[in-house]
Amino acid sequence: MTSINSFGTLRQLKVNDTQYDYFSLPSLEASGVKGISRLPHTLKILLENLLRHEDNDTVRQEDIQAVAAWLETKKSDREIAYRPARVLMQDFTGVPAVVDLGAMRDAIKNMGGDPERINPLSPVDLVIDHSIQVDAFAKPDAMQINAHMEMERNNERYAFLRWGQKAFANFRVVPPDTGICHQVNLEFLAKTVWHENKNGQQTAYPDTLVGTDSHTTMINGLGVLGWGVGGIEAEAAMLGQPISMLIPEVVGVRLTGRLKDGVTATDLVLTLTQMLRKKGVVGKFVEYFGSGLADLPVADRATIANMAPEYGATCGFFPIDGATLDYLRLTGRDEQTIALVEAYAKAQDMWHEKNSSEPVFTDIVELDLSQVEPSLAGPKRPQDRVELKQLKPAFEKLLTDANRAGEQHTAYKTADGIEMHHGDVVIAAITSCTNTSNPSVLMAAGLVAKKALEKGLQRKPWVKSSLAPGSQVVTQYLKTSGLDKYLDQLGFDNVGYGCTTCIGNSGPLPDNIAKTVADHDLIVSAVLSGNRNFEGRIHPQVKANWLASPPLVVIFALTGTTSIDLTSEPVGKDTQGKPVYLKDIWPSNTEVAEEVAKVSSKMFREQYADVFAGSTEWRSMLVPAGETYTWQKDSTYIQHPPFFSSMSAQPGKIHDIENARILALLGDSITTDHISPAGSIKPDSPAGKYLQSKGVAVKDFNSYGARRGNHEVMMRGTFANIRIRNEMVPGMEGGITKHYPDGEVMSIYDAAMRYQSDHIPLVIIAGKEYGTGSSRDWAAKGPKLQGVQAVIAESFERIHRSNLIGMGILPLQFKSGETRKSFNMDGTEIITLKGIHDDMKPGAEITALMRRQDGSQAEFRLISRIDTQNEIEYYRHGGILQFVLRNMLKTV
């Protein structure tokens, strides 16, 4: 596509001996589009994107002018078409995306088209990081054992991804046991300013991306605009479809001061998460500015940006400045790229200085960094910050709420004589992209380990400890500093390069510990340096999950309990029996800085020199060939999905939903972890029974995440979370419901299949924040295959709302002040939804007619959360991929 450049903004920028074309924002302002220099940096990036893609079809002059007009109201209802430069994937969401692309090749072939038309048009990087599990721990060869088991469990999936790497253009795969996708992106893939050769001329523009993991936002710390989308939306983006979005509100966060000694970037991000969640930034851009940026290195910025989904924002952006260049140089980027970043940012007025004039924001909040205190977050949500000194009463409240008050001192012995209590830490994990990209907190963890061992302290025997570095560079700098051996001695041996505990791949607890927890229904804790701690996510037996910095993770492995006030009670006793307090083994900022100074650019260059090669096991796999995939009918990992099987060349008309039954009646904060199959597969679950019917032994089940390429497993695991509470079956937990009209209690999957056989449409009813959490496409795909046609909720999480539309499910919102309780819903009702038709407008009002079991009726209005005209088209076609496929067929 060629820009028509109606504003005449194409300019040239010479950097060293290379000349680049670029679309100049100052030139746009000079042409009469006033105020652009006052825009937030994030909106400048969106504006440049529109300038570069202006085609008088998807992008018009009025769209460009609307971004400038945003300054008048600081918000906009203007829909724009945004085209990110690239797409990032991890393997859990990447496998189903490649499965869909393979199925699309089959579909277009069956309809007379060319399969090779189905190809990523934008660069795609898939990093395999979600499949390694902590089976072995606290031993020198833990990483090798876990990596070998990962390859054995996932050989079929990995061979499929390698087929995709060969079959599709513009598609690269970073092999397993290399690093976490967000950290690999931060340390290697991202350029901050992208450039490409078009007709022999280099064009420069901001590096932008979308990713199939909500923590794609981590890259915002490097001045790169990126956020998470569902796999469905990412597939459309890589197939050339623009992302349809409203020009967002932008909340500015003014940072001042600097962190106190002993306060970590993790403490800062937990404070910001609580503050911004309270402020309300869902669906908005967040942009950081102010004098406090001067003392925040990129590693700290990336920690903050990583958790944007936890505070609800689309992104958490840091502008380009000197620290950006320092990080690019440290991580081994070439000097031409670094020079281009500086020259481009300054030419486009995207460069931030300490005394830069403040942009205009929709709203501004302020945080004095010196006020941040050591903290954790939990026990169930990342925004529930608890100051370290308040942890003990917070845990006691948890016991009281669980009707276990007074039991905290009761001891329960394991078979081998270990005494256990409520509040015991059974998992202490340094894991997750949030913190493992940050040398300061990892070096601090190593220093805590060193000081603890010098005092004679040791990890408690009931603690499963692990260190999962975000990249191989982490291992190298810990080794260079000599701190790795102290972590190893405390049981924090490297267990593998991946997300591990943070996504539920914590592996089994030791048998004696697991049995004692189960026998006495102990409320035990996990402490991890991750970003999410939702119910049932970390480990099915762990009910209290606490997010903390890596050095605090080490501390809690030493205490063995979260029922403690570390500001007044000792961590343990030294070799002379004297108490050792937190202050005695906590490193100073100076000590940490001395260790961080040992990190060098040579480490990054060496570790990323051959990043796509992989291990011997990876390279020696047998890989199928061909433009289309040869599906294996007996495979339990990869199956041909049914989404395109009965698809016609033209879409049918959309229509009202008549006489739908309620599949589940849910409360607030239903996360994608509750909806999407995640974690371990229970033998007596529908998915477990299916696998056993196919001859799969229970020990070989693997996880739901590993089987995302098989819709038969995934649809059976949808709404199967052990902690989900369906109000149709009060007092019970898990994926169960009542089937009507008979009222029989059964699994949600079994009820859905019975309704489906009777041709009865289904709806889900829910409270606030439906679909928060990771951007899991199966949280939309699963309900679609179960027969869900609409979700009615009080509010939706941004990514999940678009995923529902992407699968042809209608998101509907109760009017303000109304809820399921306003209409006394109990799940027995029959729902008819009126006003759904081809001419439906974005945000249309839908009439709900509700017939109760006693024959009485109620009528109320709902708001369609199909927010843009593009989304109307996707819904009309039955989903975004069907829309793309039909358009590709038209151009054959």
N, C-alpha and C positions, 0 to 999 in steps of 0.2 A: 504494500500500500504506500502510495506517495502522498505526502502532505501537500495541501494546496497553498499553505502559508499565506493566507489572505492578509495577515497583519504585517507581512514583510519582515519577519524577525530572524531569518536565517543569517547567522554571522560565523566568522571564523576565529578560531583560537589557536595560537601557535604555542606549543609546549616543547621546549628544546628544539629538535629538528622536525617534529611532526605537527602537521596542521589538522585541526579538527573542525568540522561543521558543528554548530549547536544552535538551538533555538533560544534566543536571548530574551530574558524577562525584562531587563532594563530597556531594551528596544521596544518591547510591547508597551511599557509605560510611556515611553517617549512618543509612541504613535497615538496616544490619547486615552489608553486604558489606565486610568489613574489609580494610585494607591497601592499598587502591587508590592512595592518595597516594604509596606507595613504588614503584609500578610504573614501568618505563621510559616515557618519553614516547610511544614508538612503540606500546606496548601500550595506553596510555590512548586513543590515537586508534582503535585496533581496538575497544576496549571501548565507546567512544562510538558507533561504527558499529553495534555489536550492539544497544545500547540503543535507538538510533533506528529500527532495522529489526526489533525484536522483533515476531514475528507468530505465535509458537507453532507454526510450521511450519518455515521455514528457519532461524529464530533462536528459541531457547527460553531459559527462565530458566537452565537448566543450563549453556548456553554462556556466559552472562554470568558466572555463578558460577565457571566453569572458568578465566576469565582471572584472577580474584582468587586462585584456588587455585594458579595458576602460581607464585606467590611461595614456595610450600612446596618445590617441587622445581626451580624455575627452568627448567623445560621442560614440555612437555605433548604428549600424543598425541591431544588433543581436536581434532576437525575443526570448523571454523567456516565460516560463509557471510559473506563480506566483499563489500561493495558500494561500490566507489569512486565518487566524485562525478562523474568525467568520464574521457574517453579522449583520448589524444594519439597522433597518427600522423605518420609521414613518408611520402613518396610511394612509396618502394620497397616498403614493407610495406603502405601504404595502398591502392595500386592493386589488388593481389590481394584485399584485404578488400572493396573496393567491387565488384570482379568477383564475389566470393562472394555479397554481398548482392543484386546483380543477378540472379545465378543462383537464389538462394533465392526471389526474387520470381517468377521463372518457374516454379519448382518448386511453390510454394504455389498459384499460379494453375492449374497443370496438375492439382493434386489437389483443386481446387474451392474453394480459399480466396481471401482477398482479398490481392492483392499489397501493398497499402499497410499491411498489418499488419507487413511487414518494414520497420522504421524504427528508427534509434537511439532508445532511450529515455533515454539519458544524453547530455549534451553531448559532441560529438566535434569536435576541431580537427585538421585535417590540414595540415601545413606542408610545402610542396614544397621540399626542400633536398638531395636525394640525386642529382640528375640532371645538375647542371652539372659539366663536365669541364674540366681545364686544358689546352686546346689552345693558346691564345695566352698568352704570359707575357712578363714583362720589357718591356712596352711600355705606353704610356699608355692605349690603347684595348682592353687585354686583356679587361677585364670586359665591355665592349659586344660584342666578338667572341664571347666564350664564351657570353654570355647569348643572343645571336641564334642561335648554333649549337644551343644547348640547346632553344630553341623550335622550330627546324626539325626536330630529331631526335625530339622528344617531343610534337609537335602532337596526334597521335591520343590519346596517353595523357592529355594535359592536357584535351582536349575531353571525354574520358570522365569525368575528375574533375569537370569543370564540370557535366556531366550529373548526376552524383551529388549535387553541391551543390544543384542545382535539384530533383532528384527526392526526396531524403531530408530529413526534418525533423531538426532538432538537429545539423546537419552543416555546419561552416564550413571553408573552404579558404583558407589563406594562400598567395598566389601565389608562383611561383618568383622568385628573385633578391631575396628579402626578408631571409632569415636562416635560421639553423639552428634546427630545431624546439625543441631544448632551451633555446637562448638566447632565442628568442621566448617560450617558456613562462616562463622565469625573469624576463625583462624586462617582460612584458606580460600573458600569459594568466593566470598564477597569482595567487591572492588571499590565500593562507595560511589565511584563514578564509572559507569559502564561505557564501553565503546565498541562499535562494530564497523566492518567494512561494507559500504554500500556503493556499488559501481565504481570501485577504486578509490573512494573517498571515505576517510574515517569520520564517523559521527559520534559525538560524546553526549551522554545524557545520564541522569541519576540512576544508580543501581537500585532497582526496585524488585520486589518479588512477593509472591504468595506461597504459602506452604501448607501441607496437609497435616500440620501439627500446630495447635494454637500457640505454642511457644516460639513460633517463627519470629515473633516480636522481639526476641532477644537481639536480633541484628540491628534493631533501632538504636542500640548503644553505639554503633559504628556510623551513625548518620545515614543508614540505609532504611528506606521505608518498606516495611514488610509486615504482613500479618497472616494469621491462620485462616484458612477456608476449609470447607469440607472437601473430601476427595472428589466429590461430584463436580463442585465448582472449579477445583484445580484442573480436572480433566478438560473441562470446557475451555479454561484459560490457555492450557497448552495446545488446544486445538484451534486457537485463534479467536475465540470468543472474548469480547471485552467483558470486564466485570462491571455490572451495572450497580451504581451506588449513588446515594445522595451526597451532595457536598456536605461534609460533616461539621458538626460543632467541634471546636478545638478548645480544650481546657488547658490553660497554661499553669505549670507548677513552678513557682519561683523558689529556688533553693538558695539559701544563704548560710553563712558560717561553715564550720567543718566538723567532722565527727570527733567525739572525744576519744581519748586513749581507751582501748579495750572494747570499743563499739565497732561492730563489723558491718560490711555492706549488707549482710543478711538481715541484721537488726534494722537497718535503714529500709530495706524493701518490705519487711513485714509491717513497719510503721506506715509506709506509703500505701500499702495494700489496704490496711484498715482505714486510713484516712480517706482514700479515694473511693473505696467501696461505700463509705458513709456519705461522701459527697454526691455520688451517683454519676458515674461516667460511662455507663453501659452504652455501647454503640458510638461513643465519641472518640476523637483523637485526643491523646494527652501529649503535651510537648513540654519538655523541661528547659528552663532558662534561669538566668540569674548568676550572681557572683559565686555561688556555691559550686558551680560546674568546674571552676578552676582547680579545685582540689579533688575532683572525682575522676580517676583514671577510667579508661574505656572498660576495663574488666568490671568495675563497680557499676558503671552505666548499663552494661549488658545484664548484670544481675537484676537491676531495677526494671529494665525493658522486658526481660524474660517473663516477669510476672504480671504483665499487662492484662492477660486474661483473668488473673485472680482479682485484680481490682476492677475488671469489667470493661476496660477500654479496648478499642480496636487496635491501638498501638500506644507505645510509650516512648516517644522519639527524643533523641538528643541531636542537636545540630552539629555540623562539621566544625572542628576547631583544631588547635594545635595538638590536643590530646589524641584526636583521630589520626593525625599524621604519625605521631609517636607510636601508636599501636600498629598501624600499617607497616611501619619500618621494623618494629620489634618482631612482628610475625612473618617477616621475610618477603613482603610484597616488593615488586621491583620498583626501582627509583622513578621510572617513567610514569607508572601508575600513581605513585605518591605525588609527583609533580603535577600530574593532570588533576588529581583531586583538589589540590590547593588552588590551582589556577582556575579551574571550572567553578568551584564554590565561591571564589572571590568575584569572578566575572558575573555570576548569577545572583549576587547578593545573598548567598546561602552560607556565608562564613560567619561564625560567632566569635566575638571578642568579649573579654570581661566587661568592657564598658559599652557593648553594643546597645543600640536603642531597642526597647522592648517591642516585640510585635503586638498586634492587636489580637486579643483572644476572646472567645465567647464568655469565659469566666476565668478567674485566677484564684488559685489557692497557694498558700505559702508554707514552707517548712524550714525552720532553723535547724540545720543538721546537728548543732551542738546539743539539741534537746532530745536526741534519740537515745533510748535506753536499751540495754541487752534484753532480748525478747525471744519468745517462741510463739508459735501459732497452733491452735488446736482446741479441742481434740478432734474436730470433724471438718473444719473449714479453714482455708488459708487466710481469710480476713479476720479471724477471731484471735487477735494478738493478745498474748499474755506476757506481762513483764516478768522477768526471771524471778523476781521476789514474790510474785503472786502465783507462781506455778503450784505450790503445795495447796493453797486454798482452792485453786481452780480444779485440781484433781479431787479434792475432798467433796466439792460440789458435784462433780461427775458421779462419785459413789453415791451421794445422797439422792441424786436424780434417778439413779438406777436401783434405788431401795436397798443399797448395800452399805449404808452409813454405819460407821463403827467397826467395820471389818478390816480396816487397812492394816491392822497389826496382827491379824490372824495368819499363821504360817501353814502352808500346805507343802508336804514333802513329796519330792519326785521319787521314783523307784530307786535312784542311786543316792538319795539322801540330801539333795539340794532343797533348801527351804525357799518357797516362793510366796509372794504376797500380791495383793492388788497393787497396781501401779508399777510393778516390775517392768524394766525395759527388756523385752525379749528380742528386739531388733534395733541395732544402732548402725545406720547406714550413711556413709558419705557417698552420695549419689546425686544424679540429676544435673542437667545442663545449667540450672540456676546458679549453682555454686562451683561446679568443677571446672568452669572456665576461668575462675578467679584465683590467681596465684596467691593473693594476700590471705584469703581464708584457708586455703589448702596448706600453705606454709605455717599458718597459725595452728592448724590442727596437728601438723608434725611437731611443732615446738611444744604444744601441750603434751603430746605423747612422750617427748624427750624428758620434759620436766617431771611428768608423772612417774616415769620409770626410775628417774634419779631419786625420787622420794620413796620408791618401793611399792607404788600402787600398781594394781593389775585390773584387767577387765573381769567383771563378774562372770561366773561360769554359766549363767542362764542367758547371757546376751549373745545373740547372733550378730557378729560384727562384719562389716564389709566396706571396701573402698572400690568404687567403680569410676575410674578416671574418665573424664569426658573426651580425652584424646591421648595419644601416645606421648605427646609433648609433656603432659602432666607427669607421667612416669619418669621421663627424663629429667625434669627439673627437681623432682623430689629426690631422685637418686643422686643428682649432682650436689644437692644441698646436704645429702647424708641423712635426711629426715625420714626417708622411706623405711630404714631399718627399725626406727622406733615405732612407727605405725604398725609394721609387721609384728613386732614383739607384743603389741597390744591386741593382735588379731585383726588389724585392718590391712590384711594382705589384699593385693589387687585381685578382684574376682572377675574382671572383664571390662571391656570398653563398651558401655551401653547404658541404657536408662535404668535397668534392673529394678530396685526396690520402689522407686518413685512411680512406676507404672504397674506395680503389682507383681513383678518378677522377682520377689524376695525369696522364692524357693521355700521348701518345707522347713518348719522348725524342727530341731532335734526331737526324736520320738519321745524321750522322757519329759521334755518341756511341753510338747504339744499335748500329751496325755494328761498332764497335771492341769494345764489350762482348761482343757475340755471337761475333765472330771469335776472340777470345782467352779466352772464357769467364771474363771478369773478375768477381771478387767485389767488386761496388761497393755503395755505401751510400746509403740515404736517411736524412735526419734530419728529423723532423717533430714538431710540437707536438700530436700526436694521442694517442689512447688505445689503439690496437691496432697491432700490428706483426707479425701472424702471417705465416707463409710464403706467398708468392704474393699477398698482399693489396694491398700498396702499388703494386707494379709487377712484371710477370712477369720482368723482367730484373734486378731488384734483390734480392740474396740476403741482405743485411745491413740491417736496418731498426732505427733507433734513435729512441726517444721522448725528447724534450728540451723544455726551456722555449723560448718564442719568442726571447728574446735569444741563447740558445745556437744556435738554428737559424741566426740571422744570423751568428754566429761561425763556424759550420761552412761556411757559404757562402763566407766569406772564406778559411778554411784550405783548403777544397776536399778535405779528407781526414779520415777518422776514425782513421787510423794516426798519432796524435799525442797527446802528453801536454801538455795546455794549461796544466798547473800549472808546467811548466818550459820548454816550447818556445814560441817566438813564434808569434803568429797570422799575422804577415807582417812586411813592412818598410815603413817610412815613406818619404816623398819624399827623404830624405837617406840612405836605405839602412840606417837603424838599425832593430834589431828592435823590434816592437811586441808587448807581452805582453797577456794577457787583462786583467790588473789596470789596464792603461793605458786601456782603452776600456769597462770595465764600470762602470755608473752606481752611485752610492751609493743607499741607501734614501731618503735625504733628497731627492735629485734626482728619483727616481721619484715620491715623494709629492707634490712640487711640481707635477708634470705631471698626476697623478691628480686633484689638487684642481681642475683645470680642467674635469672632467666635471660636467655640470649636469643637473638634472631637465628643464630646457627641451629639451635634446637628445632625451631619451626621448619627451617629449610630442609633439614635432614629428614624429619619425620614425614613431611608432605611431598618429598621428592618423587615417591612412587606410590601415591595414595590409592590409585585405582587397581593396583596389582593383586593384592589379597594374598592369603596364605596358600601353602601347597595344596591343602584340602580344597580350597575355593577354586584354584586354577585347574585341578584335576577332575572336576565334576563332568559328567556326561551331560551335554546340553542339546536339546532338540533344535532342529533348524527349520526354516520355512517362513514364508510371509504371513501365514496363519498358523495358529497353534494347534497341535494335535492333542485334543482333549482326551484324557483317560477316564473312561466311565467308572472304573473301580477306585479312582483317587479319592481320598478323604481330605485332601488339602486344597486341590484346585479343581473347580467344576465350572462348566459353562453356565453363566448366570441366565435367568429367564427374562431379563428386563427387555430384551429386543426380540424375543422369540415369536411373538404374534404381532409384531409391529407392521403397520401398513405404510405405504409411501406418503399418505396424507393423514393428518390428525382428524379424529372425530370431534364432534361438538362436546363441550363440557356442559354439565347439567347439575341440577339440584341433587342433594344426597337425601334419599328417602328412607325413612324407617330404619335408622342406624341403631345398633346396640352399643353400649358403653363397654369397652374391653377392660379399662382400668380407670379408677377414680383416684387421683393422686394429689398430694399436697404441694407445698412450696419447695423450691430448690431441688427439683428432680434433675439430676445431672445426667450427662451422657454415660457416666459410669453405671447409673441405675438402669438406663435404657439399653445401651449397647452391650453385647456380650463382651466381658472382660474378665481376666484372671483365669483361675483354674476351672475345669469342667467337672462337675460332680457326676459320679457314676449313675445315680438314680434320676438325673435330670433328663429332659427330652433329648438334649444334645448328647449326653453320655450314653443313653440307650441307643441312639442312632449309631454312634461310633462302634459300640459293642456289636450291634447288628451287622456291621461291616467287617467284623473280625478284629477290631482294634482293641488291644489290651489296655486296661485302665492305666497302667504305668506309661503307656505310649500316647495318652490323650493329648499331651502338650497343652497349650493354653488356647483360649478363644482367639486371642490376638494372632497367634500363629496360624489359625485356620480361617482367617478372614477371606481367603480366596474360595471358600466353599459355602455357598449360600444355604445349603441344607443344615449345616452346623449352626450358622449364624442366626437364621430365622428361629431356630429352636432355642437359642440362648438369649433372644431379645426379651427384655423385661424380666430376666431371670436372676437379677442381682439378689444376693442373700439378704440384703438390708432394705430392699424396696418395700414400702408399705402401701398396699392398695386398700383404700377405705371401704371397698366392697366386702372385704374380709377383715373386719376390725380385730385387733389383737394378734394378728398373724404377720409374719415377715416372709419375704421371698416372692418369687414370681408366680403368684397364684391369684385366681379370680373366681367369680361365680358366673356360670353360664346360665343364661335366661332364655326361655321362661322357666326352666326346671329348677334353677337355683343350685345346681350341682357345683361343688367346689372342685377345681381342677387347675392344672398349670395354665398360664396365660396362652402358651403356644397351643395346647390341646383345645382350649376354648376357641381360639382364633380359627383353627382348622375346622372345627365343627360348624362355626358360623359361616366359614367360607364354603363349605360343602352345601350349605343351605342358601347360598347367595345373599347373605345378610351383610351389608356394609358396617364398618366399625368406626367409632370415634374414641379418642382419649380425652379425658377431662383432667385439668391440672390447675395448680395455683400459680404463684409468682416464680419467675426465673426458670421457666421450663427449658431444659437443654443446656444448662451451664456445664462448664468443664471442657474436656478435650474435644477437638473438632472431629468427632468420629462419624464417618459417613454411614456406618451400620446402625447408628441410632435413628437414621431416617430410612435406610434400606430395609432393616428388619421389620419395622412396623408396616412398611409398604407391602412386603411379602406376606405379612400376617393379615392383610386386608384392611388396614387402617386408612381411611380416606380423609380424615380431618383431625386436628388436635385443637382443642379449645382450652386456652389457658389465660391467666391474668397478665402474664408477660412472657417474652421469649428471649433467650440468649441469641445474640446476633448471628453467629455462624450456624447454629442449629436451625434457626428460622429459615435461612436460605437453603440449607440442606433439605428441609422438608419440601420446599417448593421444587427443588432440584429433583426430587423423587415423585413429584406429582401429588404430594399431600398438602392439603389446604390448612395453613395456620390461621386460627381465628382467635381474637382476643375479646375477653369480656369488657364491657364498657366500664369506665372508671367508677369505682365504688361497688361494683357487682362482682360476685364470685359464685363458685359452685354452691356455696352455703346459702347465698341469697335465694336460691331456688330449691333449697332442701334436697339436693341430689343425693341419692344413695346407690346409684348404679343400676337400678331396675328400670330406669326410664328408656323410652324409645325417642330418638331425636331425628327430626327432619330439618334440613337446612335449605332455605329458599333464597334465591337471588344470585345463584351461580350460573353464569352463562357466558358466551363468547364475547359479549360486549362489556363485560364487567370491568370496572375501572380500579386502579390501585387504591387501596384503603376503602373499598366499597363496604356498605353496610349490609350484613347478611341477617336474615330473619331466622331465628331458631324456634321451632315448634316442639314442645316437649310433652309427651304423653306419659303420665305416671301409671304405676301398676293398678291403682284403684280407679283408673279411667279418667281422672281429672287432668286438665291440660294447663299449660303455661306458655306464654309467648314472650320472647325477649330478643334484643338486638345484639349482634356481635360485629366486631370490626375485622375485616379481612386484613391480614398482615402480609398480603402480597403488595409490596410497597412501591414497585416500579412497573413501568409498561413492559420492560424486558421480562420481568418475572411473570407477568400475565401470559406472555408468549410461552415461556417455559411450562407453566402450568397447563396451558391449552394443549401443548404437545404431549403432556403426560410426563414431562421431565426435561431437564436441560440437555441430557445426552441424546434423547430422541430428537430434540430441536436441532442440535448440531448435525446429527446423522442425516436428517431429512434435507437440511440445507446443503450438505455435501453431495447428496444424491442429485439435487437440482442442478448442480454445476458440472455433473459428469458429461 
